[in-house]
Amino acid sequence: MTVATGRSLRSSAELIRAEEPVLAHNYHPLPVVVARAEGAWVEDVEGRRYLDMLAGYSALNFGHRHPALIEAAHRQLDQLTLTSRAFHNDRLAAFAESVAALTGLDMVLPMNTGAEAVESAVKVARKWAYEVKGVPDGRATIVVAADNFHGRTTTIVSFSTDETARAGFGPFTPGFRVVPYNDLAALEAAVDETTAAVLIEPIQGEAGVVIPDDGYLRGVRKVTRRAGCLFIADEIQSGLGRTGRTLAVEHEDVVPDVVLLGKALGGGIVPVSAVVARREVLEVLRPGEHGSTFGGNPLAAAVGSAVVELLETGEFQRRAREAGVLLRDGLSALVGKGVRGFRARGLWAGVDIDPALGTGREISESLMREGILVKDTHGSTIRLAPPLTITNEDLRMALGTLESVLRKGA
């Protein structure tokens, strides 16, 4: 069966072929063409259903088309969608207040994408270093971790260690020092009087859901306090319920100076991101020094506020913890049966497949053919990040399908 797409009936194969000459080839998606979605399930143009175990890299923490979020978007679409920041809008203050309260910080800089939030934080940290810390102009440095993923803009790939992201895109932006992740001694050695900030992911998502040792985040907090520099936590993938807490830093009771949010903040409906920080930090920005036409737009603010309301109940954080136990138990049972190892926190896991069974891409394709959507990362590692709304039954089914695929081999 085919469904109407645009002006004609077109199958998945036809639609995939149609993309080839007109879309830039900066992605290598799995060969599935999604047309509809609800909750944890999506459907392709032929009507085949798939369980979404990726959730838009955590952008869909609350599932596809969550009723409360859709209602908020529809309601705002009938009122006002964009003013730019040339004017105030009636949704922005409530959004900023709710995000600040959710994170325990003071002020919010609304942006659109995760990469924009990171770029904004880099600018803010440098300006803070010059105006507040007293670093000589042009000498501010930022310490980052190897194997990081903060986005793909020119500045961000300047401090990436992923050559696929870097090759051919220089010259690169200076001012960054890269240290091994989860190595407090190396981090402390890299920090000096020029350091504006330490920027890290509390859990490295793109690297394969790499979870640091207990005490690492507390150690980062201590190092940055002693050095008089900022601790910037990139919670764009790890935050907003994914790990079983609102923020991943909460697992160590750490409050950074700056928290970066994105992905799930837009509920899978619109791109919404935010730099949330102590007042002293964001007050270095003055009119004209930074901005975004769409940042803080009324539609984004309405959806973002509805996302915060969902998180305020604690239901989704609790669900991630409870279902996370089921996920860990299921993966533990597969170790030695095609799984070499895994790392998991909440409803988020990086699973290392025995390379003899296939690459991560091949395993992902095999799972797709069985109705499960996941995405590979490096080598033979796949990531599992289902919507927090997934049922226990569906999660067990996904784990059973993974077991079956590993038994057969890719």
N, C-alpha and C positions, 0 to 999 in steps of 0.2 A: 504494500500500500504506500502511496505517496500522498503528501499533503500540499496544499497551496502555499507557495513561498514567493512573495513578490507578485509577478504577473503571470507566472506559469507553474505547472506542476513539475517539481524537480526532486529527484532522489538524492540520497546522501552522496552517492558517487558523483552525480552530476554537479552538485553544489561544491564538493571538494575540488573537482576539476575546474570549476568556474573561478575559484579563488586564485589558482596558480598564476595567471598572467596579470592580475590586478592588485594583489596584496603583497606587500613587502614580506620577504621570507625570513623574518626575525623570530618565528616560532616554528616548532615542529609538533603540532598537536596530534593527539591520537585520532584515528580516522572515524570519528563519530560526530554527527551533526545534530546538536541538541536544538529542539524546537519548543519544548514545554517543560515545566518543572513544578514540583510541589513538595515541600518538606525536604526529605532526604533523597527523593527520587527525581530523575529526569527522563525525558522521552525523546527519541530521535524522530526525524521526519517520516520514517516508516512506521512509527508507533512502537518500536522496541523500547523497553524500560530498562534503566540502569540505576543501581544504587550509587549515589555520589559519595565516595569516600575521600574526596579532596576538599570539597566545600570552598572552592575558589581560593585556595591557600589561606583559609581562615576568614575570607571576606563573607562567607555564608555561615557563620557560626550559628545563626538562628534558623537555618534552613532556607530553602527557596520560598520566596513569597510568604513570609511569616504574616499572618493576618493583621496583627497590630501594626506592623511596619508598612504594609500595603495600605492600610486605612489611613495612617498618618500621611503617607505620600499623596494619596488621592485627595484627602482633605486640603492639603497645602496646594496641590495643583490647581484647585478651584479658586485659590485666593491670590497667590503671589509666588513666583519662582525665582526672580532675580532682580536685584536693585544695583548690584556692584556695591563696593564699600564706599562709594561716593555719598551714599545716604545710609541712614540707619534702617533696620527692618525689625519688625515686631517679634521675630522668633530668635534673634541672635543672643540676646542677654540670657534668656532662659537656658539655651543650649550651653553657653559658656559656663554659667553657674553650675549646671548639672555635671558637666565634665570635670570641672575643678573639684567639686565635692566628691565625685566618684574616685578621683585619684589622690585626694588629700593635698592638693596643691592650690595655687592662688589664682593664676591667670592663664588664659587660653589664647593661642594664636591659631585661628582656623585656616586650614588649607584644604587641598583636594585629594592628592595622592600621597602614598607613603613616601615616595622619593622626594616630593615637595616638602614634607615635614622634616625629613632628614636634612635636606639642603637648607631649610630655614633654621634648623637647630645649629648647623655649622656656622651660619652667619651670626646668629645670636650669641653663640659661645665666643666667637672671636671678638665681637663688639664688647661683650661683657669683660673679656680678658683685658682689653685696652682701657676701658672706661672705669672698671671697678677693681680689677686685680692689679692693674698698672703695668702690664706687659708692654714693652716698647712696640710702637706701631709696625705692623708687618712681620712680627716675629712669633705670633701665636702658633702653638702646635696643638694637635688633637691626637690622642692615643686611641688606637682602634685594635681590633683582634683579627688575627689571620682567619681565613675561611669565612669571613663575615659576608652577609648579604644585606645591604641597606638600600638597594635600588640600582639603576643603571644609567644615571645621568653622568656627565663628564666628570664632575667633581667626585661623585661617589665611586665610580670605577677607578679613580685615581688611587684610592686606598683599598681596592679589592685585591685579593690574591688569586682570583680566578682568571686565568689567562684568556679564556673564551670571552669573558666580559671586557677585557682590557685590550687585547691585541688589535692594533690598527686604529686605536682611538686617541693616541697621544697627540700633542704633549699633555702631560698630566698636571693637575693642580698640586702644588707643594703644600707642606705644612702638616703632614700626617706621619705618625710613627706607628708601625705595625708590630704587634707582639703576639706570641702564641696565646690562643684562648685558654682559659682555665689555668693560667700561670701567673700567680700573684707576684712572685719575685720579679719576673720579666716586666710586668706592668709597672711595678714600683720603680724599677731601674730606669724605665722610659720616661717617667714623670719628672719634670723639673720646673724651674721658675717660669718657663715660657708656656707651660701646659695650660690651655684654656679648659679642656674637658677630656674625660675618658668616655668614649662612645662604644657601647657594646649591646649585643642582644642577650637578654637573660637566658635564653635558650636559642641556639643557632638553628634556624629552621631549614634554610636551603642547604646547609652543610649536612643535613640528615638527622635533624632533631637531636642535636648534641647538647646534653645537659651537663652543666659544670658540677664540680664536686660541691658537697655541702660546705657552706662557709665562704665560697668564692665571692658571691655577691656582697656579703657582709664585709669581706676583705676589700673589695673594690670601693665600697662606701668609706671604709676607714682610710684607705690610701688617698682618696680624693679629698677627704676632709683635712688630713694632715698636710696635703700639698696645696690646699686652698684653691682647688679647681672643681669644675662641675662634673657630676656623674649624670650622664645622659643614657637612659635606658630605652632602647628601641623595642617597644612592645607592639609593633605593627602586626606581626604574626602571632606572637605569644600571648597578647593581651585579650581582654574582654571575654573572659570565661574559658578560653581554650584549655588551660592547664588545670582547671579546677579552682582557681582563684580569679578574682577580677583581673589582677596583673600577676605576671610570673614572679616579679620581685617580691611579692607578698609571701612566697614560700619561705623566704628568709627574713621576713619582717623588715625589709629595706624600703626606705623612701628616697628615691633619687631627687636630684635638683630639677631634672627635666625628664618628662616621659613623652615618648612619641607614640601616637595612636593613629590607626588607619584601618583599612580593610573592613573589619566587622563593624566599625563605627558608622558605616554607611548602610549596614543591613543588607548588603548585596543588591541595593537599589540604585544608589548614587555614590560617586566617589566622595568620601569625606575623610579628612585627616586633621590632626591637631598637634601642635606643640603645647604641652601643658607644663608649667614651670612655677618656681617660686617668683614672687612679685619682683624681687630685686633683679632677677635675670631678664624677664620680659620687658621690664620698664626701660631697658636700654634702647628699645626701638622707639623712634619718633616718626611723625607723619612724613611720608615720602620715602622712607628708608627701606621699606619692604612692603609687599602687597600681593594681592591676587584678585582678579576680577570676580571669580566664582567662589573664592574662599569665604565661608560663612554665609552663603546664599540661603534664602528662606527655606527652600526645599530641602537642602542638606541639613539645615539646622533642625527642621521639623523631624526628619528621619533620625538624625543623630540623637535628638532628645528622646524619641521613642525607644531607641536602642538602650539608652541609659536607664530608662524606666524598666525595661525588661531585666537589666542586670541588677537593679536595686532590690529586686525580690530575693536574689540569691539562688533562684531556681536553676538557672543555667550553670552556674558554678558547681552547684551540688550535683547536677546531672553529669557534668564532665567528670567529677570525682568518682561517682558511682559506676558509670559506664566505663570509665578508665580502668577500673579493677577488672572488669570483664575483658577489656582489650588486652591488658597485660597478661592475664591468665591464659587467654587464647593464644597469644604469641609465645608465651613460655612453653606451651605444649608443642609448639612447632620447632623449637630450637633442637637442632640435630636431625630434623626432618625436612631439610631444605632451607631453614633459617639458621644463619650462623650466629646471629645476635640481634638485639634490638635495643632501642632507647625509647622510653615512653613516659609521658607525664600528662595526666588528664586524658582527654581524647585526642592525643597527638603522639605519633610514633614514627620513628625511622627504623625500617626493617632491612637488615642486611641479608640478602639472598645468596645462597651458595652460587658463585659464578659459574660452576659447572652446569647449572640448570638454565642459565641465560642471563642476559643483561637486565638491568632494571627496566629498560624500554620493552624488551621482549616479554618480561613477566607482566608488565602493565597491559600490553596488547592481549596477552592470553586472558587476563582477568576481564578486560573489556569484552572479549568474545563470550565470556560467561556472565556478563551483565553487571560487572563491578568496575567502577571508574576510580583509578588511583593514578599517581604520577611518579615517575622515577626522578631521582636526583643523580648523584654521582655513582658511576660504576654499576653495581648490582643492588643499589639501595633504592627502596621505594618508600614513599611517605604516606601515612594514613592520617587523615584529619577530617573525619566525617562531621556533618552538622551536629551540634550539641543536642538536637532534637531526635537523633536516631533512636529507634527502639532497640531494646535488648535482642529481640528476635531478628531484626535486620542486621545487627552487629554480629550476632552468632552466624548468620547466613554468610556474611562477608568473610568471616574467619574460616568457615567451612569451605568456601569456594577457594580461598587462598590455599588451604591445605590440599584440596583436590588438584589445583593447578601445579603446585609444587610436586605432588606425587607423580603427575604425568610428565612434568618438565615443560619448559616453554616451547 
